[in-house]
Amino acid sequence: MAQPGAKLLLKAMLSSALLLAGLRAPADEGMWLYNHPPRELIRERYGFELTDAWLDHLQKASVRFGGASAEFVSEDGLVLSNHHVARVRSRS
């Protein structure tokens, strides 16, 4: 049986490792709402103009899978989402 102090130390080490991993790999994309997109940032960083028509199309292509989200990316019904969403839904 593990010592109580050893469990606490292990939890602290794992928490620190997760925190440091997050600091080393910051996400570039971020999260934003359709009604307040980072238009200037996208244009400056990627040279892509977020038009109202494009955002409207993107919003209408969004779907929900239970508590998760995804987007239709083709006329044939191809859906783009995070891997954990697809893994859970493929088991259903």
C-alpha positions in Angstrom: 0.0 0.0 0.0 1.4 3.4 -1.0 2.2 6.0 1.7 -0.2 9.0 1.9 2.7 11.3 1.3 3.8 9.4 -1.8 0.3 9.7 -3.3 0.3 13.5 -2.7 3.8 13.8 -4.2 2.7 11.8 -7.3 -0.4 14.0 -7.7 1.7 17.2 -7.4 4.2 15.9 -10.0 1.4 14.9 -12.4 -0.3 18.3 -12.0 3.0 20.1 -12.6 3.7 18.1 -15.7 0.3 18.8 -17.1 0.7 22.5 -16.4 4.1 22.7 -18.0 3.0 20.7 -21.0 0.2 23.3 -21.6 2.7 26.2 -21.3 5.0 24.6 -23.9 2.4 24.1 -26.5 0.0 27.1 -26.6 -2.9 26.8 -29.0 -2.8 29.3 -31.8 -6.4 29.0 -32.9 -8.2 29.9 -29.7 -12.0 30.1 -29.3 -14.3 32.8 -30.6 -17.9 33.5 -31.2 -19.4 34.0 -34.6 -20.6 37.4 -33.7 -17.2 38.6 -32.6 -14.4 36.9 -34.6 -10.8 38.1 -34.5 -11.0 39.5 -38.1 -7.8 41.6 -37.8 -5.7 38.8 -36.3 -6.8 36.3 -38.9 -6.1 38.8 -41.8 -2.7 39.8 -40.4 -1.5 36.3 -39.4 -2.9 34.2 -42.3 -3.9 36.7 -45.0 -7.5 35.5 -45.0 -10.4 37.9 -44.9 -13.3 36.7 -42.7 -16.4 37.9 -44.6 -19.9 38.0 -43.2 -20.9 35.5 -45.9 -18.1 33.1 -45.0 -19.0 33.3 -41.3 -22.7 32.7 -42.1 -21.8 29.6 -44.1 -19.5 28.3 -41.3 -22.2 28.8 -38.7 -24.8 27.0 -40.8 -22.4 24.1 -41.3 -21.9 23.6 -37.5 -23.6 20.6 -35.8 -23.8 19.2 -32.3 -23.0 15.7 -31.3 -24.4 15.4 -27.8 -22.4 17.9 -25.8 -19.7 18.4 -28.5 -19.5 20.3 -31.8 -18.4 19.6 -35.3 -18.6 21.1 -38.8 -19.8 19.8 -42.2 -16.8 20.2 -44.5 -18.1 18.6 -47.7 -21.3 18.2 -49.7 -21.1 14.4 -49.1 -21.5 14.9 -45.3 -17.9 14.7 -44.2 -17.8 16.1 -40.6 -14.7 17.6 -39.0 -14.4 17.4 -35.2 -12.0 16.6 -32.4 -10.8 13.0 -32.2 -12.3 12.3 -28.8 -15.8 13.3 -30.2 -15.4 10.9 -33.1 -14.1 8.1 -31.0 -17.1 8.3 -28.5 -19.7 8.7 -31.3 -18.3 5.8 -33.3 -19.0 3.5 -30.3 -22.6 4.6 -30.1 
